């Protein structure tokens, strides 16, 4: 049985070596390749925020929920 879970996202316990900006850039590139306008995204926002924008964008285009789920 799990009694506790520790999240160390600021590098207190172990070094945080993930290049967040590079990850965001790769996410944006992937979305652009799926024909989303680059103007929707910024490397200053989280991947979750990007997903919210995609969902809103698809809704305005009358796209089905399944398209969002696929992305």
PyMOL commands that set and color helices and strands:
alter all, ss='L'
color gray80, all
select helices_A, chain A and resi 20-33+38-40+47-60+65-70
alter helices_A, ss='H'
color red, helices_A
deselect
rebuild
show_as cartoon
